[in-house]
């Protein structure tokens, strides 16, 4: 599977910190019902066995909605669960090495913050780029902010889809209009919502307006 621009439109990145009355799987199901176009499973604390079990279940859930399922960082888990994609950061395995492990069909996303990183990732075989943090975010406190100007330059420099990430919400998503990005990736704006399905419906309407221009 290769990445279409529409896949980036409303990209949900899971965060276990917001589970409580609902399980992560229940929250993700609500996000899917609300119209997210992609789901990335991010787990930093689970052991490998629990991570794999969760990944298999979430892959099945996303598949039932016809939505691509992406694993964050862990190439081995992505391969074992049959994920549609793997997303890696600058400190993780280089995209070309990832491709050698996952084969030609799996989608590869790479986090970048500069035009140079973006060009290198595309050259190495990335199928899409995650650019951020475009706004200050509490989800990833060590993430440096990327200006809208840099985001625009990255979008102009590459031919693969670009998703903006970092501190994005209904309040500031409009600021990404005209950047050239194909969509927005959200964490807390989705998973901290009291009514995740309704929140995603509103976010999807907004994303469709902004990123289809």
Backbone torsions as a table, in degrees:
resi	resn	phi	psi	omega
1	UNK	NA	127.6	174.5
2	UNK	-105.2	164.3	-170.1
3	UNK	-89.2	129.1	171.5
4	UNK	-97.2	152.0	-179.6
5	UNK	-58.4	-36.3	-178.2
6	UNK	-63.4	-25.1	179.2
7	UNK	-62.9	-28.2	-176.7
8	UNK	-84.1	-8.6	-167.7
9	UNK	-52.6	-55.1	177.1
10	UNK	-136.1	96.3	-167.6
11	UNK	-102.9	113.5	-177.7
12	UNK	-93.2	128.7	176.4
13	UNK	-113.5	118.6	-173.2
14	UNK	-68.1	153.3	177.0
15	UNK	-148.3	109.5	-177.7
16	UNK	-63.0	-18.5	-177.9
17	UNK	-59.6	-22.7	-175.1
18	UNK	-99.6	3.5	177.2
19	UNK	-72.7	150.9	-178.9
20	UNK	-170.5	-94.4	177.0
21	UNK	-67.8	-28.4	178.0
22	UNK	-112.5	150.6	172.3
23	UNK	-79.0	166.4	177.6
24	UNK	-60.9	-36.8	179.7
25	UNK	-66.5	-40.7	178.3
26	UNK	-65.7	-41.2	177.8
27	UNK	-62.2	-43.4	-179.3
28	UNK	-65.0	-38.4	177.3
29	UNK	-61.1	-42.2	178.0
30	UNK	-63.4	-39.4	178.1
31	UNK	-63.7	-40.4	178.0
32	UNK	-65.2	-42.8	177.7
33	UNK	-63.6	-30.1	-178.7
34	UNK	-80.1	-12.2	172.9
35	UNK	113.8	17.6	175.6
36	UNK	-65.0	150.6	-174.1
37	UNK	-105.1	-3.4	-177.8
38	UNK	-165.4	146.1	177.2
39	UNK	-129.5	128.2	173.7
40	UNK	-111.8	127.1	176.5
41	UNK	-90.6	114.2	178.7
42	UNK	-113.1	117.1	179.1
43	UNK	-133.8	119.1	-179.2
44	UNK	-106.3	-15.3	-172.1
45	UNK	-111.7	-24.4	-176.0
46	UNK	-68.1	147.6	173.0
47	UNK	-75.6	169.2	-172.3
48	UNK	-60.1	-41.6	-176.9
49	UNK	-64.7	-45.7	-179.7
50	UNK	-69.4	-36.8	177.5
51	UNK	-61.3	-46.2	-179.1
52	UNK	-64.1	-43.9	179.6
53	UNK	-59.1	-45.0	179.5
54	UNK	-65.7	-41.4	-179.1
55	UNK	-63.0	-41.6	179.0
56	UNK	-62.3	-43.3	-179.4
57	UNK	-66.4	-42.5	-178.3
58	UNK	-71.1	-34.4	175.0
59	UNK	-60.1	-42.5	179.0
60	UNK	-64.0	-42.3	179.8
61	UNK	-63.1	-49.5	-179.8
62	UNK	-62.6	-39.4	178.8
63	UNK	-60.6	-34.5	179.9
64	UNK	-67.7	-20.1	176.3
65	UNK	-102.9	1.0	-179.8
66	UNK	68.0	29.1	-176.3
67	UNK	-111.7	134.2	-179.6
68	UNK	-61.0	140.1	179.6
69	UNK	-114.6	126.6	-175.6
70	UNK	-123.2	138.6	176.7
71	UNK	-101.3	136.3	177.9
72	UNK	-86.0	126.7	168.8
73	UNK	72.6	-46.7	-168.1
74	UNK	-87.5	96.4	-176.6
75	UNK	-62.8	-41.5	-178.2
76	UNK	-61.9	-43.6	178.5
77	UNK	-64.6	-41.7	180.0
78	UNK	-58.5	-43.0	179.7
79	UNK	-68.1	-45.9	-176.0
80	UNK	-64.6	-35.5	-176.6
81	UNK	-90.6	-5.1	-179.7
82	UNK	72.7	34.9	-179.1
83	UNK	-59.4	156.0	176.2
84	UNK	-78.5	-20.5	-177.9
85	UNK	-159.8	167.3	176.5
86	UNK	-134.1	136.7	178.6
87	UNK	-117.9	129.1	-177.8
88	UNK	-126.5	153.9	178.8
89	UNK	-100.2	-177.9	-179.2
90	UNK	-66.9	-25.0	-179.5
91	UNK	-90.5	-3.7	-178.2
92	UNK	-96.5	-167.3	-179.2
93	UNK	-63.6	139.1	179.7
94	UNK	-66.9	146.6	-171.8
95	UNK	-56.4	-38.5	179.8
96	UNK	-63.5	-38.4	177.3
97	UNK	-70.7	-35.7	176.2
98	UNK	-62.4	-44.6	-178.6
99	UNK	-59.2	-37.7	179.5
100	UNK	-62.6	-28.7	-178.0
101	UNK	-89.4	-34.2	-172.6
102	UNK	-98.8	-12.7	-179.5
103	UNK	87.8	-176.4	-172.4
104	UNK	-81.3	-23.8	-170.9
105	UNK	-83.6	-30.7	-174.6
106	UNK	-73.4	137.7	179.3
107	UNK	-76.1	136.2	178.8
108	UNK	-118.5	124.6	175.0
109	UNK	-111.5	145.3	-179.2
110	UNK	-131.5	133.9	175.6
111	UNK	-80.0	130.8	179.3
112	UNK	-137.8	159.7	177.9
113	UNK	-131.1	-7.4	-178.5
114	UNK	-135.1	162.1	177.0
115	UNK	-61.8	-38.5	-179.7
116	UNK	-63.5	-44.7	178.0
117	UNK	-64.0	-39.1	-179.3
118	UNK	-63.9	-46.1	180.0
119	UNK	-63.9	-40.7	179.4
120	UNK	-64.9	-41.1	180.0
121	UNK	-65.1	-43.1	178.2
122	UNK	-62.7	-43.8	179.5
123	UNK	-61.6	-34.0	-178.2
124	UNK	-80.3	-7.2	175.4
125	UNK	112.1	12.3	177.3
126	UNK	-63.3	144.8	178.8
127	UNK	-96.3	-22.9	174.2
128	UNK	-155.8	165.2	-179.9
129	UNK	-123.0	142.3	170.3
130	UNK	-106.2	122.3	-175.4
131	UNK	-115.3	125.8	179.6
132	UNK	170.7	178.0	12.6
133	UNK	-86.1	128.2	-178.2
134	UNK	-78.0	-22.0	172.6
135	UNK	-135.6	162.0	178.0
136	UNK	-59.6	138.7	-177.2
137	UNK	-138.2	139.4	176.5
138	UNK	-87.0	-13.4	-178.1
139	UNK	-68.5	-38.5	-179.3
140	UNK	-133.0	88.3	-169.5
141	UNK	-66.5	-22.4	-178.6
142	UNK	-90.5	5.5	-177.9
143	UNK	-81.1	128.6	176.2
144	UNK	-79.9	145.8	179.4
145	UNK	-77.2	143.4	176.7
146	UNK	-111.2	125.9	-177.5
147	UNK	-69.2	157.2	176.8
148	UNK	-61.2	-31.7	178.1
149	UNK	-64.5	-43.9	178.1
150	UNK	-66.2	-41.0	176.9
151	UNK	-56.8	-45.0	-179.6
152	UNK	-63.5	-42.1	179.5
153	UNK	-64.1	-38.8	177.4
154	UNK	-63.4	-45.4	-179.9
155	UNK	-61.1	-36.2	179.6
156	UNK	-73.1	-26.3	-173.4
157	UNK	-85.7	-16.3	-176.0
158	UNK	-122.6	162.4	-179.9
159	UNK	-109.5	-0.5	178.9
160	UNK	-96.6	159.9	-179.1
161	UNK	-60.0	149.5	179.7
162	UNK	-128.3	131.6	174.2
163	UNK	-117.1	131.7	177.0
164	UNK	-85.4	143.6	-178.8
165	UNK	-143.7	153.0	173.5
166	UNK	113.4	102.4	173.6
167	UNK	68.6	19.0	-176.6
168	UNK	-84.2	137.9	178.7
169	UNK	-148.9	-180.0	177.1
170	UNK	-60.3	-29.7	-175.2
171	UNK	-71.2	-30.1	-174.5
172	UNK	-122.8	-1.4	-177.0
173	UNK	-58.7	-33.9	-178.4
174	UNK	-59.4	-26.3	-179.7
175	UNK	-65.7	-15.4	178.9
176	UNK	-85.9	-4.4	179.1
177	UNK	-61.3	132.4	179.5
178	UNK	84.4	1.0	-178.4
179	UNK	-77.4	-22.3	-175.2
180	UNK	95.4	-7.2	178.2
181	UNK	-66.6	152.5	-178.2
182	UNK	-96.0	-7.5	-179.9
183	UNK	176.1	-177.1	-178.7
184	UNK	-128.2	137.8	174.5
185	UNK	-102.8	130.0	-176.2
186	UNK	-127.4	145.5	178.6
187	UNK	-115.6	-85.3	-174.8
188	UNK	-64.8	-31.4	179.8
189	UNK	-59.7	-26.8	176.5
190	UNK	-94.0	-56.0	-167.2
191	UNK	-80.5	-11.1	175.3
192	UNK	-95.3	-3.6	-177.0
193	UNK	-68.8	144.5	177.8
194	UNK	-67.2	-39.3	177.6
195	UNK	-122.0	91.7	-173.3
196	UNK	-64.0	-41.2	-179.0
197	UNK	-61.4	-47.5	-179.4
198	UNK	-66.3	-40.2	178.8
199	UNK	-60.8	-41.6	180.0
200	UNK	-68.5	-33.4	176.4
201	UNK	-61.8	-42.9	-179.7
202	UNK	-69.6	-41.1	178.4
203	UNK	-64.5	-38.6	180.0
204	UNK	-65.6	-43.0	177.8
205	UNK	-59.8	-43.7	-179.9
206	UNK	-65.3	-45.0	179.9
207	UNK	-62.6	-39.9	178.8
208	UNK	-61.7	-37.9	179.4
209	UNK	-68.4	-43.0	-172.6
210	UNK	-76.7	-45.3	-168.7
211	UNK	-96.9	0.9	176.0
212	UNK	-100.3	5.6	-178.7
213	UNK	-69.0	NA	NA
